[in-house]
Amino acid sequence: MRGFRWPPPPDGGPRTWGPGPGGPRTGRPALPEPETELVTTPHGVRLERLVTGTGDPVTVFAHGLGNGIATTRPFGSAVTGRKIFFQFRGHGRSDSPPGPWSYLDLARDLRAIADLGGATRAFGASLGAGALCRLLVESPDRFEKLVFFLPAVLDKPRGEVARTRLTDLLDAVESGDASTLADVVSMELPPSVRNTPAGWAYLRQRLDQLLRDGLAPGLASLPEQAPLRDATALAGVTAPALVIGCAGDDLHPAAVAEELAAALPHATLHVYDRPGVLWSERADLRERISAFLNG
C-alpha cells in the first residue's frame, strides 16, 4: 500500500497520496464495541452476544469472516424492535471448539442465537449470509423476513482471489504483527478512504479487535467450502428476502447475489455499481435495509 505507515501519525494519517484536502472524506468507522455477554447454546458452544433495542419483532444479525458485532451493528441502526448481534465460533470471545468447521456448524450457531432470542427475522453478511442459507435448507420457514448483504458464496467455493485474501488475513492475525495485519485489513477500505482520518480510525479499531481476540485456526478451511450443494435447495424458503450485492467486489461477486436472488422464491435484488458501499452508500444502505425490515 503506497504511502502506508503503521502506527499512523497523530493527526490520523498523512495525505501524501490519494485524495487531497478537498477529496472524498466520507465514511465513518464501525461503532465502538459495548459490553457483551457469553451465552451457552444447546450444542455446547458458548457464543458472544449483544442485545439492543426493545420489543418486537426481533432480528438476528450474522457477520462476515474476520468481522463481528461491531461491524454488523451499523446495519441495524434504523431497524425497529430488538436486535441480536453475535460472534460466530472462532471470533471475539466466542468458543473455538476443535476444527475444521463447516457451514453447518455456523448455521448451528446462528440457529441457536436466533432461537434463544426469539428472532423472527435474520440478516446475514458475507460468511453470515452463507450460514443463513445453510440454515434455511434445513428450516425454510424459520424466519419471516431475510436480508443477505454481499453474499460471497452459494453452491461453489470462493474464487482464488478471495481465498488468497482470506488466507492472508488469517496468517496476518496469527503472526501478531500489527503492521502486517494493517496492510491486509487496509484492503477492506476503498482507496479514497484508506488515507483519511476515518480510514485510520477503522484500521485502529479492526486491529485492536483482531490482535486482542485473534481468529481461530478452525476458520482456515471455510474459504474452500460452499454452504450449499445446489442452490435449488432454497426453493422452499417462504419468507420475502432482500439480496444486496455490488459490482467490482472480488470477495463478494455480484454474480453470487444474482444467483441467490434467483434461487429464493420471494427475493428482491439490489446491486450497487461499485464496491465499498459501507463508505460510499451508507445512508442509502441504512434506509434500504430498514425500509425492508420495518415495512
BATI-192783 format. One record per residue (C-alpha): x, y, z; residue in one letter; residue number from 1. Coordinates in steps of 0.02 Angstrom, whole numbers, plus 50000, padded with zeros to 5 digits. Each point is the difference from the previous one (the first is absolute). Layout:
BEGIN
{x = X, y = Y, z = Z, code = a, pos = NUM} .
...
end
This chain:
BEGIN
{x = 50000, y = 50000, z = 50000, code = m, pos = 1} .
{x = 50090, y = 50156, z = 49938, code = r, pos = 2} .
{x = 50032, y = 50129, z = 50136, code = g, pos = 3} .
{x = 49941, y = 49883, z = 50137, code = f, pos = 4} .
{x = 50075, y = 50015, z = 50173, code = r, pos = 5} .
{x = 49955, y = 49913, z = 50162, code = w, pos = 6} .
{x = 49973, y = 50062, z = 50132, code = p, pos = 7} .
{x = 49914, y = 50150, z = 49920, code = p, pos = 8} .
{x = 50055, y = 50178, z = 50034, code = p, pos = 9} .
{x = 49908, y = 50091, z = 50142, code = p, pos = 10} .
{x = 49892, y = 50100, z = 49879, code = d, pos = 11} .
{x = 49920, y = 49842, z = 49932, code = g, pos = 12} .
{x = 50113, y = 49971, z = 49852, code = g, pos = 13} .
{x = 50097, y = 50095, z = 49868, code = p, pos = 14} .
{x = 49924, y = 50050, z = 49835, code = r, pos = 15} .
{x = 50154, y = 49981, z = 49892, code = t, pos = 16} .
{x = 49899, y = 49905, z = 49869, code = w, pos = 17} .
{x = 49820, y = 49965, z = 49958, code = g, pos = 18} .
{x = 49867, y = 50133, z = 50032, code = p, pos = 19} .
{x = 50064, y = 50171, z = 50052, code = g, pos = 20} .
{x = 49920, y = 50116, z = 50127, code = p, pos = 21} .
{x = 49852, y = 50025, z = 49884, code = g, pos = 22} .
{x = 49982, y = 49816, z = 49955, code = g, pos = 23} .
{x = 49869, y = 49878, z = 50060, code = p, pos = 24} .
{x = 50001, y = 49984, z = 50189, code = r, pos = 25} .
{x = 49835, y = 49913, z = 50029, code = t, pos = 26} .
{x = 49975, y = 49844, z = 50104, code = g, pos = 27} .
{x = 50012, y = 49960, z = 50183, code = r, pos = 28} .
{x = 50084, y = 49860, z = 50096, code = p, pos = 29} .
{x = 49895, y = 49861, z = 50073, code = a, pos = 30} .
{x = 49912, y = 50037, z = 50164, code = l, pos = 31} .
{x = 50102, y = 49967, z = 50159, code = p, pos = 32} .
{x = 49970, y = 49834, z = 50083, code = e, pos = 33} .
{x = 49889, y = 50005, z = 50155, code = p, pos = 34} .
{x = 50005, y = 49872, z = 50139, code = e, pos = 35} .
{x = 49938, y = 49831, z = 49941, code = t, pos = 36} .
{x = 49951, y = 49835, z = 50081, code = e, pos = 37} .
{x = 50044, y = 49818, z = 49972, code = l, pos = 38} .
{x = 49852, y = 49883, z = 49976, code = v, pos = 39} .
{x = 50002, y = 49811, z = 50001, code = t, pos = 40} .
{x = 49915, y = 49920, z = 49850, code = t, pos = 41} .
{x = 49911, y = 49832, z = 49996, code = p, pos = 42} .
{x = 50145, y = 49929, z = 49897, code = h, pos = 43} .
{x = 50123, y = 50046, z = 50138, code = g, pos = 44} .
{x = 50092, y = 50144, z = 49916, code = v, pos = 45} .
{x = 50002, y = 50164, z = 50097, code = r, pos = 46} .
{x = 49972, y = 50148, z = 49886, code = l, pos = 47} .
{x = 50025, y = 50186, z = 50030, code = e, pos = 48} .
{x = 49839, y = 50099, z = 49985, code = r, pos = 49} .
{x = 49935, y = 50177, z = 50007, code = l, pos = 50} .
{x = 49815, y = 50043, z = 50010, code = v, pos = 51} .
{x = 49939, y = 50177, z = 49965, code = t, pos = 52} .
{x = 49832, y = 50081, z = 49977, code = g, pos = 53} .
{x = 49832, y = 49946, z = 50072, code = t, pos = 54} .
{x = 49840, y = 49917, z = 49947, code = g, pos = 55} .
{x = 49953, y = 49901, z = 49846, code = d, pos = 56} .
{x = 50046, y = 49950, z = 49870, code = p, pos = 57} .
{x = 50170, y = 49926, z = 50040, code = v, pos = 58} .
{x = 50139, y = 49997, z = 49870, code = t, pos = 59} .
{x = 50161, y = 49899, z = 50009, code = v, pos = 60} .
{x = 50156, y = 50066, z = 49911, code = f, pos = 61} .
{x = 50136, y = 49882, z = 49937, code = a, pos = 62} .
{x = 50171, y = 50072, z = 49955, code = h, pos = 63} .
{x = 50133, y = 49960, z = 49870, code = g, pos = 64} .
{x = 50163, y = 49904, z = 50020, code = l, pos = 65} .
{x = 50124, y = 50095, z = 50108, code = g, pos = 66} .
{x = 49868, y = 50128, z = 50050, code = n, pos = 67} .
{x = 49877, y = 50002, z = 50143, code = g, pos = 68} .
{x = 49875, y = 50097, z = 50104, code = i, pos = 69} .
{x = 50078, y = 50171, z = 49971, code = a, pos = 70} .
{x = 49992, y = 49986, z = 49811, code = t, pos = 71} .
{x = 49819, y = 49936, z = 49994, code = t, pos = 72} .
{x = 49925, y = 50127, z = 50121, code = r, pos = 73} .
{x = 49990, y = 50140, z = 49870, code = p, pos = 74} .
{x = 49883, y = 49892, z = 49894, code = f, pos = 75} .
{x = 49871, y = 50000, z = 50139, code = g, pos = 76} .
{x = 50011, y = 50183, z = 50047, code = s, pos = 77} .
{x = 49829, y = 50044, z = 49928, code = a, pos = 78} .
{x = 49918, y = 49830, z = 50023, code = v, pos = 79} .
{x = 49856, y = 49997, z = 50124, code = t, pos = 80} .
{x = 49976, y = 49873, z = 50140, code = g, pos = 81} .
{x = 50130, y = 49898, z = 50090, code = r, pos = 82} .
{x = 50165, y = 49963, z = 49912, code = k, pos = 83} .
{x = 50116, y = 49855, z = 50038, code = i, pos = 84} .
{x = 50182, y = 50009, z = 49946, code = f, pos = 85} .
{x = 50121, y = 49858, z = 50032, code = f, pos = 86} .
{x = 50170, y = 49929, z = 49958, code = q, pos = 87} .
{x = 50015, y = 49835, z = 49909, code = f, pos = 88} .
{x = 50114, y = 49867, z = 50074, code = r, pos = 89} .
{x = 50182, y = 50048, z = 49982, code = g, pos = 90} .
{x = 49962, y = 50186, z = 50007, code = h, pos = 91} .
{x = 50012, y = 50120, z = 50145, code = g, pos = 92} .
{x = 49966, y = 49920, z = 50170, code = r, pos = 93} .
{x = 49900, y = 49855, z = 49926, code = s, pos = 94} .
{x = 50062, y = 49824, z = 50026, code = d, pos = 95} .
{x = 50115, y = 49916, z = 49874, code = s, pos = 96} .
{x = 49957, y = 49814, z = 50005, code = p, pos = 97} .
{x = 50119, y = 49883, z = 49907, code = p, pos = 98} .
{x = 49993, y = 50028, z = 49811, code = g, pos = 99} .
{x = 49993, y = 49996, z = 49855, code = p, pos = 100} .
{x = 49826, y = 50073, z = 49989, code = w, pos = 101} .
{x = 49866, y = 50002, z = 49867, code = s, pos = 102} .
{x = 49855, y = 50113, z = 49954, code = y, pos = 103} .
{x = 49890, y = 49876, z = 50091, code = l, pos = 104} .
{x = 50093, y = 50044, z = 50161, code = d, pos = 105} .
{x = 49975, y = 50185, z = 49966, code = l, pos = 106} .
{x = 49816, y = 49972, z = 49962, code = a, pos = 107} .
{x = 49985, y = 49912, z = 50168, code = r, pos = 108} .
{x = 50075, y = 50152, z = 50087, code = d, pos = 109} .
{x = 49880, y = 50116, z = 49909, code = l, pos = 110} .
{x = 49849, y = 49893, z = 50036, code = r, pos = 111} .
{x = 50042, y = 49988, z = 50185, code = a, pos = 112} .
{x = 50017, y = 50188, z = 50020, code = i, pos = 113} .
{x = 49840, y = 50029, z = 49902, code = a, pos = 114} .
{x = 49903, y = 49872, z = 50101, code = d, pos = 115} .
{x = 50064, y = 50060, z = 50168, code = l, pos = 116} .
{x = 49952, y = 50179, z = 49957, code = g, pos = 117} .
{x = 49835, y = 49962, z = 49913, code = g, pos = 118} .
{x = 50058, y = 50079, z = 49837, code = a, pos = 119} .
{x = 49873, y = 50001, z = 49858, code = t, pos = 120} .
{x = 50109, y = 50092, z = 49874, code = r, pos = 121} .
{x = 50181, y = 49974, z = 49947, code = a, pos = 122} .
{x = 50139, y = 50100, z = 49920, code = f, pos = 123} .
{x = 50157, y = 49916, z = 49933, code = g, pos = 124} .
{x = 50156, y = 50085, z = 49932, code = a, pos = 125} .
{x = 50126, y = 49904, z = 49894, code = s, pos = 126} .
{x = 50045, y = 49846, z = 50104, code = l, pos = 127} .
{x = 49842, y = 50031, z = 50102, code = g, pos = 128} .
{x = 49897, y = 49998, z = 49840, code = a, pos = 129} .
{x = 50072, y = 49829, z = 49961, code = g, pos = 130} .
{x = 49958, y = 49936, z = 50174, code = a, pos = 131} .
{x = 49824, y = 50068, z = 49981, code = l, pos = 132} .
{x = 49980, y = 49909, z = 49833, code = c, pos = 133} .
{x = 50057, y = 49838, z = 50082, code = r, pos = 134} .
{x = 49875, y = 50022, z = 50142, code = l, pos = 135} .
{x = 49859, y = 50032, z = 49877, code = l, pos = 136} .
{x = 50032, y = 49836, z = 49910, code = v, pos = 137} .
{x = 49957, y = 49910, z = 50163, code = e, pos = 138} .
{x = 49862, y = 50120, z = 50053, code = s, pos = 139} .
{x = 49933, y = 50098, z = 49850, code = p, pos = 140} .
{x = 49861, y = 50082, z = 50101, code = d, pos = 141} .
{x = 50105, y = 50047, z = 50154, code = r, pos = 142} .
{x = 49995, y = 50189, z = 49970, code = f, pos = 143} .
{x = 49868, y = 50125, z = 49942, code = e, pos = 144} .
{x = 50122, y = 50118, z = 49912, code = k, pos = 145} .
{x = 50178, y = 49979, z = 49936, code = l, pos = 146} .
{x = 50140, y = 50118, z = 49949, code = v, pos = 147} .
{x = 50158, y = 49940, z = 49913, code = f, pos = 148} .
{x = 50139, y = 50129, z = 49987, code = f, pos = 149} .
{x = 50144, y = 49965, z = 49881, code = l, pos = 150} .
{x = 49980, y = 49810, z = 49993, code = p, pos = 151} .
{x = 50171, y = 49928, z = 49959, code = a, pos = 152} .
{x = 49963, y = 49820, z = 49957, code = v, pos = 153} .
{x = 49850, y = 49889, z = 49964, code = l, pos = 154} .
{x = 50026, y = 49828, z = 49925, code = d, pos = 155} .
{x = 50178, y = 50021, z = 49936, code = k, pos = 156} .
{x = 50156, y = 50039, z = 50104, code = p, pos = 157} .
{x = 50075, y = 50174, z = 49997, code = r, pos = 158} .
{x = 50114, y = 50051, z = 49859, code = g, pos = 159} .
{x = 50189, y = 50004, z = 50013, code = e, pos = 160} .
{x = 50012, y = 50187, z = 50034, code = v, pos = 161} .
{x = 49878, y = 49988, z = 50145, code = a, pos = 162} .
{x = 50084, y = 49846, z = 50073, code = r, pos = 163} .
{x = 50169, y = 50085, z = 49993, code = t, pos = 164} .
{x = 49934, y = 50158, z = 50085, code = r, pos = 165} .
{x = 49920, y = 49901, z = 50140, code = l, pos = 166} .
{x = 50152, y = 49889, z = 50024, code = t, pos = 167} .
{x = 50108, y = 50156, z = 50010, code = d, pos = 168} .
{x = 49887, y = 50069, z = 50136, code = l, pos = 169} .
{x = 50008, y = 49841, z = 50104, code = l, pos = 170} .
{x = 50190, y = 49992, z = 49980, code = d, pos = 171} .
{x = 50021, y = 50183, z = 50047, code = a, pos = 172} .
{x = 49894, y = 49980, z = 50157, code = v, pos = 173} .
{x = 50100, y = 49846, z = 50049, code = e, pos = 174} .
{x = 50164, y = 50095, z = 49976, code = s, pos = 175} .
{x = 49948, y = 50129, z = 50129, code = g, pos = 176} .
{x = 50091, y = 50136, z = 49902, code = d, pos = 177} .
{x = 49896, y = 50161, z = 49995, code = a, pos = 178} .
{x = 50081, y = 50069, z = 49843, code = s, pos = 179} .
{x = 49975, y = 49839, z = 49902, code = t, pos = 180} .
{x = 49820, y = 49988, z = 50057, code = l, pos = 181} .
{x = 49968, y = 50183, z = 49960, code = a, pos = 182} .
{x = 50059, y = 49972, z = 49821, code = d, pos = 183} .
{x = 49873, y = 49860, z = 49979, code = v, pos = 184} .
{x = 49855, y = 50086, z = 50088, code = v, pos = 185} .
{x = 50029, y = 50161, z = 49902, code = s, pos = 186} .
{x = 49942, y = 49906, z = 49845, code = m, pos = 187} .
{x = 49825, y = 50001, z = 50075, code = e, pos = 188} .
{x = 49994, y = 50188, z = 49973, code = l, pos = 189} .
{x = 49965, y = 50089, z = 49835, code = p, pos = 190} .
{x = 50157, y = 50090, z = 49938, code = p, pos = 191} .
{x = 49918, y = 50169, z = 50028, code = s, pos = 192} .
{x = 49980, y = 49963, z = 50186, code = v, pos = 193} .
{x = 50163, y = 49912, z = 50043, code = r, pos = 194} .
{x = 50100, y = 50157, z = 50033, code = n, pos = 195} .
{x = 49868, y = 50101, z = 50092, code = t, pos = 196} .
{x = 49971, y = 50017, z = 50188, code = p, pos = 197} .
{x = 49844, y = 49892, z = 49984, code = a, pos = 198} .
{x = 50101, y = 49865, z = 49914, code = g, pos = 199} .
{x = 50135, y = 50003, z = 50133, code = w, pos = 200} .
{x = 49868, y = 49993, z = 50137, code = a, pos = 201} .
{x = 49923, y = 49847, z = 49918, code = y, pos = 202} .
{x = 50172, y = 49918, z = 49987, code = l, pos = 203} .
{x = 50039, y = 50035, z = 50183, code = r, pos = 204} .
{x = 49838, y = 49922, z = 50059, code = q, pos = 205} .
{x = 50015, y = 49847, z = 49889, code = r, pos = 206} .
{x = 50180, y = 49971, z = 50052, code = l, pos = 207} .
{x = 49960, y = 50022, z = 50185, code = d, pos = 208} .
{x = 49862, y = 49870, z = 49986, code = q, pos = 209} .
{x = 50094, y = 49874, z = 49893, code = l, pos = 210} .
{x = 50162, y = 50010, z = 50099, code = l, pos = 211} .
{x = 49904, y = 49987, z = 50164, code = r, pos = 212} .
{x = 49882, y = 49857, z = 49955, code = d, pos = 213} .
{x = 50087, y = 49916, z = 49853, code = g, pos = 214} .
{x = 49917, y = 49884, z = 49875, code = l, pos = 215} .
{x = 49990, y = 49813, z = 50029, code = a, pos = 216} .
{x = 50093, y = 49876, z = 49886, code = p, pos = 217} .
{x = 49835, y = 49910, z = 49973, code = g, pos = 218} .
{x = 49949, y = 50141, z = 49882, code = l, pos = 219} .
{x = 50140, y = 49963, z = 49878, code = a, pos = 220} .
{x = 49904, y = 49868, z = 49901, code = s, pos = 221} .
{x = 49842, y = 50104, z = 49976, code = l, pos = 222} .
{x = 50059, y = 50097, z = 49846, code = p, pos = 223} .
{x = 50015, y = 49832, z = 49909, code = e, pos = 224} .
{x = 49820, y = 49950, z = 50041, code = q, pos = 225} .
{x = 49827, y = 50045, z = 49937, code = a, pos = 226} .
{x = 49846, y = 50005, z = 50113, code = p, pos = 227} .
{x = 49888, y = 49908, z = 49876, code = l, pos = 228} .
{x = 50019, y = 49854, z = 49882, code = r, pos = 229} .
{x = 49870, y = 50073, z = 49884, code = d, pos = 230} .
{x = 49918, y = 50171, z = 50005, code = a, pos = 231} .
{x = 49833, y = 49921, z = 49955, code = t, pos = 232} .
{x = 49993, y = 49940, z = 50180, code = a, pos = 233} .
{x = 49936, y = 50175, z = 50044, code = l, pos = 234} .
{x = 49842, y = 49978, z = 49897, code = a, pos = 235} .
{x = 49899, y = 49964, z = 50157, code = g, pos = 236} .
{x = 50040, y = 50164, z = 50088, code = v, pos = 237} .
{x = 49837, y = 50090, z = 50034, code = t, pos = 238} .
{x = 50060, y = 50169, z = 50067, code = a, pos = 239} .
{x = 50024, y = 50157, z = 49896, code = p, pos = 240} .
{x = 50185, y = 50038, z = 49980, code = a, pos = 241} .
{x = 50108, y = 50150, z = 49956, code = l, pos = 242} .
{x = 50164, y = 49956, z = 49915, code = v, pos = 243} .
{x = 50132, y = 50136, z = 49988, code = i, pos = 244} .
{x = 50156, y = 49985, z = 49892, code = g, pos = 245} .
{x = 50122, y = 50117, z = 49916, code = c, pos = 246} .
{x = 50102, y = 50001, z = 49841, code = a, pos = 247} .
{x = 50188, y = 49989, z = 50003, code = g, pos = 248} .
{x = 50020, y = 49912, z = 50168, code = d, pos = 249} .
{x = 50125, y = 49857, z = 49988, code = d, pos = 250} .
{x = 49946, y = 49924, z = 50166, code = l, pos = 251} .
{x = 49813, y = 50014, z = 49966, code = h, pos = 252} .
{x = 49966, y = 49979, z = 49814, code = p, pos = 253} .
{x = 49838, y = 50078, z = 49939, code = a, pos = 254} .
{x = 49963, y = 49836, z = 49910, code = a, pos = 255} .
{x = 49980, y = 49913, z = 50168, code = v, pos = 256} .
{x = 49869, y = 50127, z = 50054, code = a, pos = 257} .
{x = 49910, y = 49977, z = 49835, code = e, pos = 258} .
{x = 50002, y = 49810, z = 50017, code = e, pos = 259} .
{x = 49936, y = 50009, z = 50178, code = l, pos = 260} .
{x = 49858, y = 50117, z = 49953, code = a, pos = 261} .
{x = 49952, y = 49884, z = 49858, code = a, pos = 262} .
{x = 50000, y = 49850, z = 50117, code = a, pos = 263} .
{x = 49887, y = 50080, z = 50131, code = l, pos = 264} .
{x = 49815, y = 49999, z = 49951, code = p, pos = 265} .
{x = 49960, y = 50172, z = 50074, code = h, pos = 266} .
{x = 50159, y = 50102, z = 49981, code = a, pos = 267} .
{x = 50035, y = 50181, z = 49953, code = t, pos = 268} .
{x = 50175, y = 50032, z = 49932, code = l, pos = 269} .
{x = 50097, y = 50164, z = 50009, code = h, pos = 270} .
{x = 50176, y = 50012, z = 49928, code = v, pos = 271} .
{x = 50104, y = 50157, z = 50033, code = y, pos = 272} .
{x = 50111, y = 50054, z = 49857, code = d, pos = 273} .
{x = 50164, y = 50003, z = 50098, code = r, pos = 274} .
{x = 50078, y = 49918, z = 50154, code = p, pos = 275} .
{x = 50025, y = 50081, z = 50170, code = g, pos = 276} .
{x = 49815, y = 50035, z = 50025, code = v, pos = 277} .
{x = 50018, y = 50013, z = 50189, code = l, pos = 278} .
{x = 50102, y = 50157, z = 49967, code = w, pos = 279} .
{x = 49925, y = 50070, z = 49840, code = s, pos = 280} .
{x = 49816, y = 49951, z = 50018, code = e, pos = 281} .
{x = 49979, y = 49990, z = 50188, code = r, pos = 282} .
{x = 49841, y = 50106, z = 50012, code = a, pos = 283} .
{x = 49916, y = 49911, z = 49854, code = d, pos = 284} .
{x = 50049, y = 49830, z = 50069, code = l, pos = 285} .
{x = 49931, y = 50044, z = 50172, code = r, pos = 286} .
{x = 49836, y = 50059, z = 49926, code = e, pos = 287} .
{x = 49984, y = 49852, z = 49882, code = r, pos = 288} .
{x = 50024, y = 49870, z = 50138, code = i, pos = 289} .
{x = 49890, y = 50086, z = 50128, code = s, pos = 290} .
{x = 49860, y = 50034, z = 49875, code = a, pos = 291} .
{x = 49996, y = 49816, z = 49954, code = f, pos = 292} .
{x = 50006, y = 49933, z = 50178, code = l, pos = 293} .
{x = 49886, y = 50132, z = 50077, code = n, pos = 294} .
{x = 49871, y = 49992, z = 49862, code = g, pos = 295} .
end
